[in-house]
């Protein structure tokens, strides 16, 4: 699934962010020198990632394409 900018914004705003308590940004190009990202190793179950994949499919009315996956991680910059 190649997501359009509109679909990415919909996923960000309607699925992943609590507008009362959180803010978000899509980081195609970011203004920082370093980014440390911590995620699960291959083979370790990422339940949040799996649930998010299903939720994206529900929100957009279609499943992710073959080879497309959602993974969770924590970033510090």
Helices and strands as residue ranges (DSSP letters): H 5-11, I 12-16, E 36-39, H 47-60, E 73-76
